[in-house]
Amino acid sequence: MIFTSIFFALFFLIVAVFYYALPHKFRWLWILASGIFFYLQSKPTYLLIVTFIILITWYAGLQIGNTTSSKKGWRFYFLAIIANIGILVFFKYTNFFTSSAVDFINFIRQKIFSSTETITNSLLINVIAPLGISYITFQAIGYLIEIKRGNHAAEKNLGHFATFLLFFPKITAGPVERAHNFLPQLKKVKPFEYNNISCGLKQILWGLFKKLVIADRLFIYVSAVLPNAEHHSGISLIIAVVFYVFQMYADFSGYSDMAIGFAKVLGFDVMSNFNRPLLAKSVTEFWRKWHISLSTWFADYFYTPIAIAKRDWGMWSVVYASFTTFIVLGFWHGAYWTFIVFGGLQGFILTIEFFTRKARKNIRKKIPAFLNGLIGITFTFSYFAFSLIFFRANYLTDAFTIIKRIFTANGPIYMENPSIIVFSLLGISFLTLVEVKREYFNNLFTLYDNKNWLIRNCYYCLLLIIILTAGVFDGGEFIYFQF
């Protein structure tokens, strides 16, 4: 069920109306039932897997929190963690590991033993990963870790815990919510508040604009050029790469805006996921602003424990933790070498920034603040755009072809439909204008939250008209649904 579909709009309207009509003590049941219905729209049998995750995580949490035996607590903790990771690895990475092993064996046979026979991978499985499996398991693992650390108590109500993992706005692509933030809200009485409805609908509208007007229109040009790099000029490839950065941002942040907005309409505050990352002045700052819920999850439960474990290495512990974290983060996106290279590129530049932080600070003192900021934003954007070439490519050879042709292929700009480029540029310009205004001039005149009722609502109507007239309504799923 896609957020931009009419079916989802009707579904959410019914959910919201009945939610506020029901007494408080029954509302969590309605939210849980809505989440189950939402999940059943993908592949119903996979609900059994999610049910298993819910049961084992909830039970292990109780045992960890209630037992006085440290040994027994650790036993349940590790069993539940291994079960969650095992399910994730099986569905996302079985083919990658078996195929890589078979390719390595074939390489050895050919290079060392001069064999002409090729072994095929008989272990290939043809499965589709359960909807939102990464986000569900990450939230479950985070919940267990926080209980083990003693930061919050285990949830005794199985229904409440199931509602936490199956809260439908965040199932498919996050945010990766924390239990200690969500569960107390589930127990709190939520009266119908106009402000929640208003703020939620405004965020949903902005998310729809980013997805339908910007991301899905950029997709048309990007999908025509990047997968067919051998037929396009360098300038066309550069345009497509830049467009892909904005497509990725508008698509994913648009989804997050909508998810947060739907939750807000129901009275829930979930984690923010983006904070104008394309205006970051360094890659380090970028990753504090991009996919915040996942970045902070990896920082809390992966990066920090590694850095602490290797603290005897001094500052090299930070380097080791950064590289390891981003390699794993890249691998999380998919079982392809392109994603691993993407993660490695992030770890590499973060290491460079870590070792040059003092030198860069001294240089900044000698450069005007505006120029320094512009240089930082330009470099960060360019480096992220370069790394996304690997993220977007199906194979490493495809990525290298794109990079090579950017510098060597002459020719005209690809413009089969000039209006696509024109509307794409207009969408990017409007998005950039809004982002810059919010980042640097947020207290100046605003349309979004203008105190004047007429100005404020004219702006909303304008956005809605643009969505209905210029939106691409057959653009398909959100990019991050596949992860």
N, C-alpha and C positions, 0 to 999 in steps of 0.2 A: 504494500500500500504506500504510494508515493505522496508526499506532502502536497504536491502541486496538482493532485487529481481532484475531480469533483467528488468522487467517492469518499476520499479522505475528508473533504470539507463537510460533507453530510455526516460522516461518522463523528467528527469532532464536535459538530453542532449538537448532535444527540448526546454525546458524552458530557459536554459542558452543561446543557440544560438539566439533565437528570442528576448530575453531580450536585448542583446547587439546590435541586428540589428535594434531594434525599436528606434525612437526618444525619448528623455528623458521624454517628457510630457505624453507619452503613456505607459511608463514602469510600473508604479504602477498599471495600468489597467491589464496588462499582468500578473503581480505577483498576483493580486487579483483573476483573472480568473484561474490561476494555483492552487491557494489555494482552490478555490471552487471545481475545478475538483478533486484535491487530497481528499477533504473531501467527495465528492460524492462517492468515492470508498468504503466507509464504509457502512453507512446506509443513503441513500439520504434524507429520511424524517427528519432526525435529523438536517439537514441544516436549517430547519425552526426554530428550537430551538436556534441555534447559531445566526441566523438572528435576532431573538427577543432580544437576549442578546446584540448584536451589536447596534440595534436601541435604546433600552431603555438606555443603558450606554452612547451612544453618545449624545442623546437628554438631558439626565440628566446632563452630563458634560457641555453642552452649557448653560443650565439653571443655574447651580451652578456658572459658570464663569461670566455670564452676569447679573444676578440679583443683584439689590442693596439691596434687602430685605433678611436679614439673615434668617428669618423664612421660606421664600419661598425656599431659597437655601438648608436649612436643610431638607425640605420636599422632594425635588427631590433627594437629596443625600441618605436619608434613604430608599426611595422607590426603587431606583436603586440597592442599596446594598442588601436589603431584597429580591428583585427579583432574583439577581444573586445567593445569598446563598440558596434561596428557590429551585431554579432549581437544584443546586448541591445536596442539601439534599434529594430532592425527588428521584433522580435517583440513588444516592449512598447509602442512609441510611433508606429508608422507610421500607424495609424488616427487617433490624436490629432492629429498634425501635419497630415495631409491634410484632416481634417474641420475643423480650426480655420482652415486656409487657405480652404477652400470657404465656411465661414460668414462669414469676413471679406469675401470677394469678393461674396457675396450681400448683405451689409450695405451695402457701397459702392454696389452696383448699385441697391439700393432707396432709399437715402437721398440719393445724389447724382444718379443718372441716372433715378430714379423707375421703375425696371424692375419689372414684375410677375412676370417669369419667375425661377424658382429653379434654380440649377445644383446638380446632385447630385454626390456624391463617387463617381466611377467607380473610384477607387483603393483603396476599402475592401477589406481582406483578412479572411478568416474563418479565423484561425489561433489555436491555443492555444499559449501560450508553453511551451517545453520545461520539464520539471520542474526546479525549483531553478535556473533559468538565471541569476537575479540573484546568488545566492550562489556559484555556480560561477565566473562571470566576475569577481566581486569578489575571490575568493581568487586567481584567476589573475593579475589585475592587481596585487594586492598582492605576489604572488610576484615579478613582473617588476620592480616598483619597488624592492623590497628588494635584488635582485641589482644593479640599476643604481646604487643608493646604496652598494653594497659591504658591506652588512650581513650577507649570507650567500652562500655559493657556490651555483651552479646545481646542481640534482639531475641526475646523469648517468644514473641508472637510470629509463628511461621508465615501467616498470611501477610503481615506487615513486611517481613523480609522478602517474600515473593513479590510483593508490590514494588519494593525498591528496585529489584532487578528487572521487573517487567513493566516499569513505567513507560508507556508507549512513546512519548515524545523523544526519549533518548535511546531507544532500543537499537535503531539501525546504524547510527553514526555518532553516538554520544550526545552531549558531553559525558566524559567518564566521571560520573558523580561519586561523591564520598557518602558513605552510610551515615556518618555522624552529622552530615548536613541535611540529608533527605529524611531520615526516619523520624526525627523530632517534629518535622513539619507535617508528617502524615498523621501524627497524634493530636495536632493542634486544631482547634475549631477555627474554620475559615468562613467567616461571613461573606456574603456577596459584596465586593468592593468595586466601585466604578473605576478606581485608579488601577487596580489589577487588570481589569478588562481592557481599559484604554491603553495602558503601557504594553500589554501583551499583544493586542491587535496591531499597534504601531510597529512593534518589532517584527511581527509576522509579515506585515505589508512590506517593510524594508527588505526582509529576507526574500520574499517573492520577487521583488524588483531585481535584486542581485542575481537570483537564479534564472528567472525567465527572460529578463531584458538584457542582462550582461553576459552571464556565464554561458547560457545555451546559444546565444548568438555568436559568441567567440568560438564556441565548439565547432560551428560550421566551417570556419576558416582553418582552425587548428587541425581538425580531422581530415581536411582535404590536403593539407600540405605536409605535416610531419610524418605520417605513415608512408608517404610517397616522396621522400626526400630526394631520391635520385632523379626526379623529374622537375625539381624546382631550383630556382636561383638562390644564391646566398642571402639576398635582401628579403626574399619571400620567407626563407627559413628564419631569419632574425625576427621578422614581424610575427611569425607563427609562435616562436619561442616566447616573445614578450606577451603575446595574446594568451598563451597558455598559463603564464604566471597569474594574470588577472582572471582567467577562467577558473583556475584552481581556487584562487582566493574567493571570488564571488560565489562560486558553487558551494564550497565548504562552509564559508562564513554565512552564506545565505541560509544553508540548512541549519546551522547553529542558531542563527537569529530566529528562525521559525520554531525550532525545538524549544528554545528558551521562552519564546512568546506563547506557545501553546501551554507550556507549564505555568507561565505567569497568569494566564487567563483562569487556570484552575487553582490559583493561589499559591503555587510552588515557586520557590527561587532556586534555580539550578546554576551550576558554575558557568561563568562566562568563558568563551572559548577563543575569542580573538580580541586584540586590542591594537588595531591599526598596525599590523606587522610590516606592511610594505613601506612604512615611514621609519622603520628602525635604522639606527645609524651604525650598527654592527651586527654581525651574525649572532653574537652572544645575546644581544638585545632582541633580535628577531625571534629567537627560540623562547624568549620569555613572553612573546606576544602572539605566537602562532600555535594553534591547537593547545591552548593553555592547560586544559584538563588532562590531556595525555602527557604533555611535557612535564607538568608538575608530578604526575603519577610516576613517571620514570625517574624524576629527580628524587622523589621521596623513597621509593621502594627499590630502586636499582642503582642509580648513580651514587647517592650518598652512602649506602652500605658498602659499595665497592671502594669508594674513596677512603672511608674510615678503615676498612680492612687492610688497605695498602698504605696507610698513613706513614709507615716507616720509610716509604720511598720518597717522602718529601713532596715537592711540587709535581713529581712524575706520577704520583698517585692520582692527581687531577687529570693528567693527560690520559693515563690508562683508563680511568673511569669514563672520561668523555668519549674516547674512541669506542670502548666496549658498549656504552649506552647507545651511541648512535648507530653502530653496526647492528645491534639488536633492534633498534627502532626502525632502521631501514628494512631489516628482515621481517619485522612485524607487518609492514605494508604488503608483503607478498613474497612467495618462495621463488624469487628470480634474482639473478646476479645483478641486474640493473638496480634493484632496490638496495642491495648491499653496497654497491658502489655509491649510490646516493647517500646512504648513511655514512660511509667512509669519508666522503667529501665534506660532510658537515663536521665530523670529528677532526678532520685535518685542519680546516679553517679555524675552528674553535681553539685548537692547540696553538696555531700561529697567533691568534688574538691574545691568548693567555700569556705567551712568552713576550709579546710586544706591547703589553698594556702600558708599561711605564714610558716606553719610547713614544707611543701614540699620544699619551697624555701630555708629554713635553711638546710634541709637534702641535697639538691642538691649542696650546697657549700662544703660539706664534701665528695662528691663522684666525681670521675673523670667524665668529661663531656661525654666521649664516653659511659661509663657504665651507667650513668644516662639516656642518650638518649636511650640506648638499653632497659633498664628496662621500661622506659615510653612507648616506641613503643610496646614492648611485652605485657604490661598490657592493653594498649588501644586496640590493635588488639584482644587480648583474650576476653576482655569484650564485644567488638562489636560482635565477633563471637558467644559468649554465647547468647547475646540478639537476634541475627539473628535466633537462634533456634525457638524462638517464632514467629518471622517474617515469617519463612518458613513453620511452622506447620499449619495445617488446624484447629486444635482444641487445647485448652490448654492441654488436656489429652495426645495428641500426643507429645507435647513439653516436658511434664514431663516424658513421656516414654523414649524419647531420652536421656534426662539428667540422668535418673536413670540407663539406660543400659550402658551409657558411663563409669560409675563407677562400674558396677556389672557384665556386660556380657563379659565372656571370649570367646575366639575363634580366628580363623584365620582371616586375612585380606581378605575382599571380593575382588576377582580378577577374575571375569568371563572372562574378556578380559584384560590381563595385559598391552596391548599396550595403553589402555585408561589412565591408571595411569601414564605410562611412558611419553606419549605425554602431559598429563596434567601437570606433574611436570616440563617438559621442557618449556611449555608455561608460567607457574607461574615464573620459574627462569628467563626467558627472560624479562618478564614484570617487575619483581622486580629489575633486573639489570638496566633496562632503567630508572625506577623511582628513584633508588638510585643515579644513575649517574646525572640525572637532578636536584635532590634535593641538592646534596653535591658537585658534581664535574662538574657543568654545563659548566665551562670555559675550561675544558680539551678537549682533542681530541673528536670530534663528528662525527658521520656518517650522522645523520639526516640533519644537516645544514653545512656540510663540504664545505669549499671553493673550494675544488678540484671537478670539474664537474664529473669526472669519479668515484671517491669514493662515492660521493653523490648519483648518479644515479644507481650505482651498489647496493647500500643499498636499494633503492626503488624497484629495480627489484627483489632483494632477498625477500623482504617482500611480493611482489606480487606473486612470485613463491610459497612461503610458504602458502599463503592464498589459492591459487588454488590447491595445492597438499595436504595440511593438514587441510584445513578449513572444517567445518561441515556445509553443505549448506541446511540441512533440520532441522535446530535447532529451527525454528519457530520464533515467535515474540520476541521483546525485553521485559524484565521483567516488566519495568515500563509502558508499554502500558496499563496494567490493572488498573492503578491508575489515 
